[in-house]
Amino acid sequence: MARDTRLVQTAVIGDEHSDVPIMLPTEAIELDGFRRGHVHDTFWCGVLLGGCGARLAHKLYVDLL
């Protein structure tokens, strides 16, 4: 199976059954502002969107050259 390289990441806010979608940032430069705007929110792979119901983290990954 090929690795999924799509940049669009959808999630929901609140819990796995939420119907409040949010687009997670795809660029590292957007992450700090996103975190400041969602200090008290939790993000989930929403089951209503066909997701697995797992809680998601907003981590910054850096490619090392």
All heavy atoms as TSV, in Angstrom:
chain	resi	resn	atom	element	x	y	z
A	1	MET	N	N	0.841	-1.172	0.000
A	1	MET	CA	C	0.000	0.000	0.000
A	1	MET	C	C	0.892	1.243	0.000
A	1	MET	O	O	1.848	1.342	0.750
A	1	MET	CB	C	-0.904	-0.018	1.241
A	1	MET	CG	C	-1.776	1.210	1.359
A	1	MET	SD	S	-2.812	1.211	2.830
A	1	MET	CE	C	-4.244	0.407	2.164
A	2	ALA	N	N	0.558	2.213	-0.827
A	2	ALA	CA	C	1.337	3.447	-0.933
A	2	ALA	C	C	1.051	4.379	0.232
A	2	ALA	O	O	-0.050	4.385	0.783
A	2	ALA	CB	C	1.000	4.149	-2.242
A	3	ARG	N	N	2.030	5.148	0.613
A	3	ARG	CA	C	1.886	6.125	1.690
A	3	ARG	C	C	0.981	7.263	1.244
A	3	ARG	O	O	1.079	7.758	0.128
A	3	ARG	CB	C	3.256	6.654	2.053
A	3	ARG	CG	C	3.216	7.618	3.193
A	3	ARG	CD	C	4.617	8.028	3.581
A	3	ARG	NE	N	4.499	9.336	4.197
A	3	ARG	CZ	C	5.450	10.216	4.282
A	3	ARG	NH1	N	6.628	9.943	3.772
A	3	ARG	NH2	N	5.261	11.363	4.851
A	4	ASP	N	N	0.092	7.698	2.125
A	4	ASP	CA	C	-0.816	8.806	1.841
A	4	ASP	C	C	-0.059	10.119	2.028
A	4	ASP	O	O	0.379	10.433	3.128
A	4	ASP	CB	C	-2.005	8.738	2.791
A	4	ASP	CG	C	-3.071	9.773	2.488
A	4	ASP	OD1	O	-2.843	10.637	1.613
A	4	ASP	OD2	O	-4.130	9.719	3.120
A	5	THR	N	N	0.131	10.891	0.963
A	5	THR	CA	C	0.900	12.123	1.035
A	5	THR	C	C	0.029	13.371	0.875
A	5	THR	O	O	0.552	14.457	0.658
A	5	THR	CB	C	1.999	12.129	-0.044
A	5	THR	OG1	O	1.373	11.994	-1.327
A	5	THR	CG2	C	2.996	11.000	0.173
A	6	ARG	N	N	-1.291	13.211	0.986
A	6	ARG	CA	C	-2.172	14.377	0.878
A	6	ARG	C	C	-1.911	15.326	2.037
A	6	ARG	O	O	-1.651	14.912	3.154
A	6	ARG	CB	C	-3.639	13.945	0.907
A	6	ARG	CG	C	-4.022	13.106	-0.303
A	6	ARG	CD	C	-5.409	12.595	-0.173
A	6	ARG	NE	N	-5.429	11.622	0.937
A	6	ARG	CZ	C	-6.509	10.955	1.311
A	6	ARG	NH1	N	-7.650	11.152	0.705
A	6	ARG	NH2	N	-6.455	10.094	2.301
A	7	LEU	N	N	-2.019	16.660	1.793
A	7	LEU	CA	C	-1.781	17.647	2.825
A	7	LEU	C	C	-3.027	18.005	3.622
A	7	LEU	O	O	-2.932	18.505	4.726
A	7	LEU	CB	C	-1.202	18.923	2.215
A	7	LEU	CG	C	0.217	18.804	1.693
A	7	LEU	CD1	C	0.662	20.131	1.082
A	7	LEU	CD2	C	1.162	18.404	2.802
A	8	VAL	N	N	-4.201	17.782	3.084
A	8	VAL	CA	C	-5.426	18.148	3.776
A	8	VAL	C	C	-5.632	17.217	4.959
A	8	VAL	O	O	-5.631	16.004	4.817
A	8	VAL	CB	C	-6.640	18.085	2.828
A	8	VAL	CG1	C	-7.920	18.349	3.589
A	8	VAL	CG2	C	-6.467	19.070	1.705
A	9	GLN	N	N	-5.778	17.820	6.143
A	9	GLN	CA	C	-6.013	17.044	7.347
A	9	GLN	C	C	-7.278	17.580	8.001
A	9	GLN	O	O	-7.314	18.727	8.413
A	9	GLN	CB	C	-4.837	17.185	8.307
A	9	GLN	CG	C	-3.540	16.696	7.719
A	9	GLN	CD	C	-2.406	16.888	8.692
A	9	GLN	OE1	O	-2.523	16.570	9.857
A	9	GLN	NE2	N	-1.315	17.420	8.206
A	10	THR	N	N	-8.323	16.784	8.058
A	10	THR	CA	C	-9.551	17.228	8.685
A	10	THR	C	C	-9.712	16.555	10.030
A	10	THR	O	O	-9.273	15.436	10.246
A	10	THR	CB	C	-10.778	16.923	7.810
A	10	THR	OG1	O	-10.819	15.533	7.537
A	10	THR	CG2	C	-10.736	17.713	6.522
A	11	ALA	N	N	-10.346	17.257	10.926
A	11	ALA	CA	C	-10.569	16.760	12.273
A	11	ALA	C	C	-11.838	17.420	12.794
A	11	ALA	O	O	-12.423	18.274	12.130
A	11	ALA	CB	C	-9.385	17.113	13.164
A	12	VAL	N	N	-12.245	17.017	13.990
A	12	VAL	CA	C	-13.349	17.682	14.669
A	12	VAL	C	C	-12.867	18.143	16.041
A	12	VAL	O	O	-11.916	17.612	16.599
A	12	VAL	CB	C	-14.592	16.769	14.805
A	12	VAL	CG1	C	-15.186	16.465	13.439
A	12	VAL	CG2	C	-14.277	15.489	15.549
A	13	ILE	N	N	-13.553	19.155	16.573
A	13	ILE	CA	C	-13.241	19.697	17.893
A	13	ILE	C	C	-14.223	19.132	18.903
A	13	ILE	O	O	-15.410	19.061	18.634
A	13	ILE	CB	C	-13.352	21.231	17.895
A	13	ILE	CG1	C	-12.302	21.851	16.987
A	13	ILE	CG2	C	-13.214	21.793	19.295
A	13	ILE	CD1	C	-12.412	23.351	16.872
A	14	GLY	N	N	-13.735	18.762	20.071
A	14	GLY	CA	C	-14.603	18.377	21.171
A	14	GLY	C	C	-14.466	16.930	21.579
A	14	GLY	O	O	-13.897	16.610	22.602
A	15	ASP	N	N	-15.013	16.036	20.771
A	15	ASP	CA	C	-14.884	14.601	21.014
A	15	ASP	C	C	-15.095	13.866	19.703
A	15	ASP	O	O	-15.387	14.481	18.681
A	15	ASP	CB	C	-15.845	14.102	22.106
A	15	ASP	CG	C	-17.304	14.238	21.736
A	15	ASP	OD1	O	-17.674	14.033	20.553
A	15	ASP	OD2	O	-18.116	14.547	22.625
A	16	GLU	N	N	-14.941	12.547	19.741
A	16	GLU	CA	C	-14.986	11.769	18.499
A	16	GLU	C	C	-16.352	11.787	17.814
A	16	GLU	O	O	-16.467	11.496	16.634
A	16	GLU	CB	C	-14.530	10.321	18.746
A	16	GLU	CG	C	-15.452	9.522	19.630
A	16	GLU	CD	C	-15.145	9.626	21.112
A	16	GLU	OE1	O	-14.553	10.630	21.556
A	16	GLU	OE2	O	-15.496	8.686	21.836
A	17	HIS	N	N	-17.403	12.192	18.525
A	17	HIS	CA	C	-18.756	12.239	17.943
A	17	HIS	C	C	-19.169	13.645	17.527
A	17	HIS	O	O	-20.308	13.855	17.116
A	17	HIS	CB	C	-19.760	11.654	18.932
A	17	HIS	CG	C	-19.474	10.233	19.280
A	17	HIS	ND1	N	-19.671	9.193	18.400
A	17	HIS	CD2	C	-18.960	9.681	20.395
A	17	HIS	CE1	C	-19.306	8.060	18.966
A	17	HIS	NE2	N	-18.865	8.323	20.171
A	18	SER	N	N	-18.265	14.596	17.623
A	18	SER	CA	C	-18.550	15.985	17.291
A	18	SER	C	C	-18.860	16.138	15.802
A	18	SER	O	O	-18.390	15.365	14.965
A	18	SER	CB	C	-17.345	16.854	17.644
A	18	SER	OG	O	-17.508	18.168	17.172
A	19	ASP	N	N	-19.653	17.177	15.491
A	19	ASP	CA	C	-19.889	17.517	14.092
A	19	ASP	C	C	-19.336	18.913	13.777
A	19	ASP	O	O	-19.789	19.585	12.870
A	19	ASP	CB	C	-21.374	17.428	13.748
A	19	ASP	CG	C	-22.235	18.400	14.534
A	19	ASP	OD1	O	-21.706	19.080	15.440
A	19	ASP	OD2	O	-23.442	18.490	14.241
A	20	VAL	N	N	-18.322	19.331	14.563
A	20	VAL	CA	C	-17.678	20.632	14.367
A	20	VAL	C	C	-16.313	20.397	13.712
A	20	VAL	O	O	-15.326	20.124	14.389
A	20	VAL	CB	C	-17.503	21.382	15.714
A	20	VAL	CG1	C	-16.849	22.734	15.490
A	20	VAL	CG2	C	-18.844	21.526	16.419
A	21	PRO	N	N	-16.257	20.487	12.370
A	21	PRO	CA	C	-14.997	20.207	11.676
A	21	PRO	C	C	-14.013	21.367	11.775
A	21	PRO	O	O	-14.390	22.518	11.969
A	21	PRO	CB	C	-15.433	20.006	10.230
A	21	PRO	CG	C	-16.647	20.859	10.101
A	21	PRO	CD	C	-17.333	20.815	11.442
A	22	ILE	N	N	-12.746	21.037	11.641
A	22	ILE	CA	C	-11.683	22.045	11.617
A	22	ILE	C	C	-10.575	21.540	10.700
A	22	ILE	O	O	-10.335	20.341	10.609
A	22	ILE	CB	C	-11.135	22.321	13.037
A	22	ILE	CG1	C	-10.179	23.504	12.999
A	22	ILE	CG2	C	-10.498	21.091	13.635
A	22	ILE	CD1	C	-9.852	24.070	14.351
A	23	MET	N	N	-9.948	22.473	10.014
A	23	MET	CA	C	-8.789	22.131	9.190
A	23	MET	C	C	-7.535	22.323	10.028
A	23	MET	O	O	-7.284	23.416	10.540
A	23	MET	CB	C	-8.718	23.034	7.958
A	23	MET	CG	C	-9.853	22.837	6.977
A	23	MET	SD	S	-9.797	21.271	6.136
A	23	MET	CE	C	-8.331	21.458	5.163
A	24	LEU	N	N	-6.760	21.282	10.180
A	24	LEU	CA	C	-5.499	21.386	10.917
A	24	LEU	C	C	-4.441	22.002	10.012
A	24	LEU	O	O	-4.466	21.804	8.799
A	24	LEU	CB	C	-5.063	19.997	11.376
A	24	LEU	CG	C	-6.042	19.279	12.306
A	24	LEU	CD1	C	-5.539	17.881	12.619
A	24	LEU	CD2	C	-6.250	20.068	13.573
A	25	PRO	N	N	-3.503	22.756	10.576
A	25	PRO	CA	C	-2.482	23.398	9.745
A	25	PRO	C	C	-1.581	22.369	9.063
A	25	PRO	O	O	-1.273	21.328	9.633
A	25	PRO	CB	C	-1.688	24.252	10.732
A	25	PRO	CG	C	-1.998	23.729	12.072
A	25	PRO	CD	C	-3.324	23.055	12.001
A	26	THR	N	N	-1.193	22.686	7.845
A	26	THR	CA	C	-0.293	21.804	7.101
A	26	THR	C	C	1.121	22.358	7.027
A	26	THR	O	O	2.023	21.665	6.586
A	26	THR	CB	C	-0.820	21.576	5.668
A	26	THR	OG1	O	-0.937	22.831	5.009
A	26	THR	CG2	C	-2.163	20.867	5.687
A	27	GLU	N	N	1.302	23.594	7.435
A	27	GLU	CA	C	2.617	24.228	7.392
A	27	GLU	C	C	3.089	24.551	8.807
A	27	GLU	O	O	2.312	25.034	9.642
A	27	GLU	CB	C	2.566	25.524	6.573
A	27	GLU	CG	C	2.163	25.316	5.127
A	27	GLU	CD	C	3.182	24.536	4.328
A	27	GLU	OE1	O	4.391	24.634	4.644
A	27	GLU	OE2	O	2.778	23.840	3.386
A	28	ALA	N	N	4.356	24.330	9.083
A	28	ALA	CA	C	4.924	24.577	10.408
A	28	ALA	C	C	4.732	26.025	10.854
A	28	ALA	O	O	4.463	26.287	12.027
A	28	ALA	CB	C	6.407	24.213	10.414
A	29	ILE	N	N	4.822	26.966	9.931
A	29	ILE	CA	C	4.704	28.383	10.271
A	29	ILE	C	C	3.308	28.720	10.806
A	29	ILE	O	O	3.130	29.705	11.521
A	29	ILE	CB	C	5.086	29.268	9.067
A	29	ILE	CG1	C	5.344	30.691	9.509
A	29	ILE	CG2	C	4.042	29.181	7.979
A	29	ILE	CD1	C	6.012	31.543	8.466
A	30	GLU	N	N	2.306	27.915	10.505
A	30	GLU	CA	C	0.931	28.158	10.943
A	30	GLU	C	C	0.638	27.573	12.327
A	30	GLU	O	O	-0.374	27.900	12.940
A	30	GLU	CB	C	-0.054	27.535	9.948
A	30	GLU	CG	C	0.070	28.049	8.537
A	30	GLU	CD	C	-0.720	27.215	7.553
A	30	GLU	OE1	O	-1.066	26.059	7.861
A	30	GLU	OE2	O	-1.009	27.728	6.467
A	31	LEU	N	N	1.494	26.716	12.849
A	31	LEU	CA	C	1.180	25.953	14.051
A	31	LEU	C	C	1.080	26.794	15.321
A	31	LEU	O	O	0.141	26.622	16.102
A	31	LEU	CB	C	2.180	24.818	14.251
A	31	LEU	CG	C	1.858	23.857	15.391
A	31	LEU	CD1	C	0.485	23.233	15.221
A	31	LEU	CD2	C	2.924	22.789	15.494
A	32	ASP	N	N	1.989	27.727	15.552
A	32	ASP	CA	C	1.937	28.523	16.780
A	32	ASP	C	C	0.636	29.321	16.878
A	32	ASP	O	O	-0.001	29.357	17.930
A	32	ASP	CB	C	3.142	29.458	16.885
A	32	ASP	CG	C	4.419	28.725	17.237
A	32	ASP	OD1	O	4.330	27.621	17.816
A	32	ASP	OD2	O	5.503	29.250	16.931
A	33	GLY	N	N	0.231	29.964	15.812
A	33	GLY	CA	C	-1.023	30.716	15.803
A	33	GLY	C	C	-2.228	29.815	16.024
A	33	GLY	O	O	-3.166	30.170	16.739
A	34	PHE	N	N	-2.200	28.645	15.421
A	34	PHE	CA	C	-3.277	27.675	15.594
A	34	PHE	C	C	-3.381	27.259	17.064
A	34	PHE	O	O	-4.466	27.233	17.637
A	34	PHE	CB	C	-3.017	26.454	14.713
A	34	PHE	CG	C	-4.066	25.389	14.838
A	34	PHE	CD1	C	-5.229	25.472	14.106
A	34	PHE	CD2	C	-3.871	24.315	15.687
A	34	PHE	CE1	C	-6.204	24.485	14.225
A	34	PHE	CE2	C	-4.831	23.332	15.809
A	34	PHE	CZ	C	-6.003	23.417	15.070
A	35	ARG	N	N	-2.254	26.962	17.680
A	35	ARG	CA	C	-2.246	26.565	19.099
A	35	ARG	C	C	-2.793	27.672	19.991
A	35	ARG	O	O	-3.555	27.410	20.917
A	35	ARG	CB	C	-0.827	26.195	19.535
A	35	ARG	CG	C	-0.365	24.873	19.006
A	35	ARG	CD	C	1.067	24.621	19.404
A	35	ARG	NE	N	1.484	23.274	19.055
A	35	ARG	CZ	C	2.743	22.883	19.022
A	35	ARG	NH1	N	3.712	23.726	19.321
A	35	ARG	NH2	N	3.039	21.647	18.691
A	36	ARG	N	N	-2.407	28.929	19.727
A	36	ARG	CA	C	-2.905	30.049	20.528
A	36	ARG	C	C	-4.416	30.206	20.380
A	36	ARG	O	O	-5.097	30.569	21.331
A	36	ARG	CB	C	-2.210	31.352	20.128
A	36	ARG	CG	C	-0.804	31.475	20.659
A	36	ARG	CD	C	-0.243	32.878	20.456
A	36	ARG	NE	N	-0.167	33.272	19.044
A	36	ARG	CZ	C	0.872	33.018	18.252
A	36	ARG	NH1	N	1.922	32.369	18.723
A	36	ARG	NH2	N	0.862	33.409	16.995
A	37	GLY	N	N	-4.933	29.928	19.221
A	37	GLY	CA	C	-6.368	30.066	18.971
A	37	GLY	C	C	-7.209	28.912	19.490
A	37	GLY	O	O	-8.434	29.011	19.515
A	38	HIS	N	N	-6.568	27.824	19.898
A	38	HIS	CA	C	-7.302	26.626	20.330
A	38	HIS	C	C	-6.712	26.036	21.611
A	38	HIS	O	O	-6.584	24.820	21.740
A	38	HIS	CB	C	-7.277	25.581	19.213
A	38	HIS	CG	C	-7.977	26.025	17.980
A	38	HIS	ND1	N	-9.341	26.011	17.860
A	38	HIS	CD2	C	-7.495	26.536	16.826
A	38	HIS	CE1	C	-9.679	26.479	16.685
A	38	HIS	NE2	N	-8.576	26.809	16.027
A	39	VAL	N	N	-6.405	26.895	22.568
A	39	VAL	CA	C	-5.737	26.472	23.800
A	39	VAL	C	C	-6.528	25.397	24.544
A	39	VAL	O	O	-5.957	24.432	25.046
A	39	VAL	CB	C	-5.492	27.691	24.726
A	39	VAL	CG1	C	-4.959	27.255	26.073
A	39	VAL	CG2	C	-4.548	28.666	24.058
A	40	HIS	N	N	-7.833	25.535	24.615
A	40	HIS	CA	C	-8.655	24.629	25.428
A	40	HIS	C	C	-9.384	23.570	24.606
A	40	HIS	O	O	-10.221	22.849	25.152
A	40	HIS	CB	C	-9.654	25.437	26.247
A	40	HIS	CG	C	-8.980	26.411	27.165
A	40	HIS	ND1	N	-8.246	26.033	28.266
A	40	HIS	CD2	C	-8.902	27.772	27.116
A	40	HIS	CE1	C	-7.763	27.092	28.863
A	40	HIS	NE2	N	-8.130	28.162	28.186
A	41	ASP	N	N	-9.102	23.484	23.323
A	41	ASP	CA	C	-9.791	22.526	22.453
A	41	ASP	C	C	-9.040	21.201	22.366
A	41	ASP	O	O	-7.821	21.156	22.503
A	41	ASP	CB	C	-9.938	23.094	21.034
A	41	ASP	CG	C	-10.862	24.288	20.984
A	41	ASP	OD1	O	-11.831	24.324	21.766
A	41	ASP	OD2	O	-10.615	25.188	20.163
A	42	THR	N	N	-9.782	20.141	22.133
A	42	THR	CA	C	-9.192	18.848	21.795
A	42	THR	C	C	-9.640	18.491	20.390
A	42	THR	O	O	-10.706	18.905	19.937
A	42	THR	CB	C	-9.606	17.741	22.788
A	42	THR	OG1	O	-11.035	17.653	22.824
A	42	THR	CG2	C	-9.057	18.028	24.176
A	43	PHE	N	N	-8.825	17.717	19.700
A	43	PHE	CA	C	-9.062	17.403	18.293
A	43	PHE	C	C	-9.164	15.895	18.127
A	43	PHE	O	O	-8.412	15.143	18.745
A	43	PHE	CB	C	-7.929	17.963	17.431
A	43	PHE	CG	C	-7.692	19.416	17.702
A	43	PHE	CD1	C	-6.654	19.827	18.513
A	43	PHE	CD2	C	-8.544	20.369	17.184
A	43	PHE	CE1	C	-6.448	21.166	18.798
A	43	PHE	CE2	C	-8.349	21.708	17.458
A	43	PHE	CZ	C	-7.304	22.105	18.267
A	44	TRP	N	N	-10.073	15.494	17.251
A	44	TRP	CA	C	-10.393	14.079	17.109
A	44	TRP	C	C	-10.555	13.706	15.648
A	44	TRP	O	O	-10.924	14.529	14.823
A	44	TRP	CB	C	-11.698	13.784	17.842
A	44	TRP	CG	C	-11.608	14.091	19.294
A	44	TRP	CD1	C	-11.745	15.325	19.876
A	44	TRP	CD2	C	-11.299	13.186	20.337
A	44	TRP	NE1	N	-11.546	15.220	21.223
A	44	TRP	CE2	C	-11.280	13.930	21.537
A	44	TRP	CE3	C	-11.056	11.820	20.375
A	44	TRP	CZ2	C	-11.009	13.334	22.754
A	44	TRP	CZ3	C	-10.799	11.240	21.605
A	44	TRP	CH2	C	-10.777	11.991	22.783
A	45	CYS	N	N	-10.299	12.458	15.347
A	45	CYS	CA	C	-10.606	11.869	14.043
A	45	CYS	C	C	-12.074	11.475	14.122
A	45	CYS	O	O	-12.421	10.416	14.635
A	45	CYS	CB	C	-9.699	10.657	13.804
A	45	CYS	SG	S	-9.912	9.908	12.191
A	46	GLY	N	N	-12.931	12.370	13.696
A	46	GLY	CA	C	-14.369	12.246	13.928
A	46	GLY	C	C	-15.027	11.068	13.237
A	46	GLY	O	O	-14.842	10.858	12.044
A	47	VAL	N	N	-15.810	10.330	13.995
A	47	VAL	CA	C	-16.499	9.162	13.439
A	47	VAL	C	C	-17.597	9.574	12.456
A	47	VAL	O	O	-17.924	8.825	11.543
A	47	VAL	CB	C	-17.057	8.236	14.547
A	47	VAL	CG1	C	-15.919	7.635	15.363
A	47	VAL	CG2	C	-18.033	8.958	15.447
A	48	LEU	N	N	-18.177	10.772	12.621
A	48	LEU	CA	C	-19.199	11.235	11.683
A	48	LEU	C	C	-18.605	11.570	10.315
A	48	LEU	O	O	-19.332	11.643	9.322
A	48	LEU	CB	C	-19.942	12.449	12.245
A	48	LEU	CG	C	-20.737	12.191	13.524
A	48	LEU	CD1	C	-21.370	13.488	14.027
A	48	LEU	CD2	C	-21.790	11.135	13.309
A	49	LEU	N	N	-17.278	11.794	10.275
A	49	LEU	CA	C	-16.583	12.029	9.002
A	49	LEU	C	C	-15.994	10.735	8.441
A	49	LEU	O	O	-15.244	10.745	7.482
A	49	LEU	CB	C	-15.445	13.042	9.192
A	49	LEU	CG	C	-15.841	14.455	9.603
A	49	LEU	CD1	C	-14.599	15.296	9.854
A	49	LEU	CD2	C	-16.709	15.087	8.538
A	50	GLY	N	N	-16.322	9.619	9.086
A	50	GLY	CA	C	-15.794	8.330	8.643
A	50	GLY	C	C	-14.463	7.980	9.256
A	50	GLY	O	O	-13.790	7.051	8.818
A	51	GLY	N	N	-14.057	8.723	10.291
A	51	GLY	CA	C	-12.761	8.511	10.927
A	51	GLY	C	C	-12.790	7.430	11.995
A	51	GLY	O	O	-13.829	6.837	12.292
A	52	CYS	N	N	-11.652	7.232	12.609
A	52	CYS	CA	C	-11.456	6.133	13.555
A	52	CYS	C	C	-11.852	6.463	14.988
A	52	CYS	O	O	-11.928	5.582	15.837
A	52	CYS	CB	C	-10.002	5.684	13.529
A	52	CYS	SG	S	-8.853	6.948	14.148
A	53	GLY	N	N	-12.072	7.747	15.315
A	53	GLY	CA	C	-12.447	8.128	16.666
A	53	GLY	C	C	-11.275	8.401	17.594
A	53	GLY	O	O	-11.466	8.647	18.776
A	54	ALA	N	N	-10.059	8.382	17.092
A	54	ALA	CA	C	-8.874	8.599	17.931
A	54	ALA	C	C	-8.663	10.092	18.198
A	54	ALA	O	O	-9.009	10.942	17.381
A	54	ALA	CB	C	-7.630	8.036	17.252
A	55	ARG	N	N	-8.074	10.389	19.359
A	55	ARG	CA	C	-7.704	11.763	19.669
A	55	ARG	C	C	-6.463	12.114	18.869
A	55	ARG	O	O	-5.537	11.298	18.740
A	55	ARG	CB	C	-7.423	11.918	21.163
A	55	ARG	CG	C	-7.168	13.361	21.534
A	55	ARG	CD	C	-7.156	13.576	23.011
A	55	ARG	NE	N	-6.844	14.967	23.295
A	55	ARG	CZ	C	-6.795	15.479	24.500
A	55	ARG	NH1	N	-7.044	14.709	25.540
A	55	ARG	NH2	N	-6.504	16.737	24.670
A	56	LEU	N	N	-6.420	13.336	18.348
A	56	LEU	CA	C	-5.312	13.787	17.524
A	56	LEU	C	C	-4.453	14.783	18.290
A	56	LEU	O	O	-4.946	15.511	19.148
A	56	LEU	CB	C	-5.839	14.459	16.250
A	56	LEU	CG	C	-6.772	13.613	15.393
A	56	LEU	CD1	C	-7.334	14.453	14.258
A	56	LEU	CD2	C	-6.060	12.391	14.861
A	57	ALA	N	N	-3.181	14.826	17.970
A	57	ALA	CA	C	-2.254	15.786	18.556
A	57	ALA	C	C	-1.779	16.738	17.471
A	57	ALA	O	O	-1.713	16.377	16.301
A	57	ALA	CB	C	-1.055	15.058	19.158
A	58	HIS	N	N	-1.461	17.948	17.865
A	58	HIS	CA	C	-0.888	18.901	16.904
A	58	HIS	C	C	0.599	19.003	17.195
A	58	HIS	O	O	1.058	19.754	18.037
A	58	HIS	CB	C	-1.582	20.263	16.965
A	58	HIS	CG	C	-1.830	20.796	18.337
A	58	HIS	ND1	N	-0.845	21.339	19.106
A	58	HIS	CD2	C	-2.950	20.844	19.072
A	58	HIS	CE1	C	-1.343	21.720	20.262
A	58	HIS	NE2	N	-2.630	21.425	20.270
A	59	LYS	N	N	1.350	18.173	16.501
A	59	LYS	CA	C	2.793	18.098	16.686
A	59	LYS	C	C	3.508	18.766	15.521
A	59	LYS	O	O	3.039	18.729	14.392
A	59	LYS	CB	C	3.249	16.637	16.760
A	59	LYS	CG	C	2.720	15.901	17.955
A	59	LYS	CD	C	3.236	14.480	17.953
A	59	LYS	CE	C	2.711	13.709	19.134
A	59	LYS	NZ	N	3.162	12.314	19.107
A	60	LEU	N	N	4.643	19.322	15.826
A	60	LEU	CA	C	5.478	19.912	14.790
A	60	LEU	C	C	6.554	18.918	14.420
A	60	LEU	O	O	7.353	18.510	15.267
A	60	LEU	CB	C	6.124	21.208	15.292
A	60	LEU	CG	C	7.097	21.881	14.344
A	60	LEU	CD1	C	6.403	22.266	13.041
A	60	LEU	CD2	C	7.716	23.095	15.012
A	61	TYR	N	N	6.543	18.480	13.186
A	61	TYR	CA	C	7.564	17.565	12.687
A	61	TYR	C	C	8.533	18.337	11.807
A	61	TYR	O	O	8.144	19.179	11.026
A	61	TYR	CB	C	6.929	16.435	11.870
A	61	TYR	CG	C	6.141	15.486	12.716
A	61	TYR	CD1	C	4.776	15.654	12.900
A	61	TYR	CD2	C	6.764	14.422	13.351
A	61	TYR	CE1	C	4.043	14.764	13.685
A	61	TYR	CE2	C	6.054	13.534	14.135
A	61	TYR	CZ	C	4.695	13.712	14.293
A	61	TYR	OH	O	3.988	12.851	15.067
A	62	VAL	N	N	9.793	18.043	11.953
A	62	VAL	CA	C	10.834	18.713	11.192
A	62	VAL	C	C	11.643	17.642	10.463
A	62	VAL	O	O	12.070	16.664	11.064
A	62	VAL	CB	C	11.760	19.532	12.118
A	62	VAL	CG1	C	12.854	20.190	11.321
A	62	VAL	CG2	C	10.964	20.560	12.890
A	63	ASP	N	N	11.819	17.842	9.169
A	63	ASP	CA	C	12.663	16.939	8.393
A	63	ASP	C	C	14.122	17.315	8.612
A	63	ASP	O	O	14.504	18.474	8.464
A	63	ASP	CB	C	12.356	17.041	6.896
A	63	ASP	CG	C	10.998	16.485	6.555
A	63	ASP	OD1	O	10.535	15.576	7.263
A	63	ASP	OD2	O	10.408	16.968	5.572
A	64	LEU	N	N	14.928	16.353	8.990
A	64	LEU	CA	C	16.355	16.586	9.168
A	64	LEU	C	C	17.082	16.243	7.873
A	64	LEU	O	O	16.841	15.195	7.285
A	64	LEU	CB	C	16.888	15.729	10.312
A	64	LEU	CG	C	16.236	15.985	11.665
A	64	LEU	CD1	C	16.771	15.003	12.693
A	64	LEU	CD2	C	16.483	17.413	12.115
A	65	LEU	N	N	17.916	17.116	7.437
A	65	LEU	CA	C	18.643	16.886	6.187
A	65	LEU	C	C	19.947	16.200	6.437
A	65	LEU	O	O	20.590	16.272	7.380
A	65	LEU	CB	C	18.883	18.213	5.464
A	65	LEU	CG	C	17.612	18.944	5.067
A	65	LEU	CD1	C	17.985	20.277	4.429
A	65	LEU	CD2	C	16.811	18.127	4.085
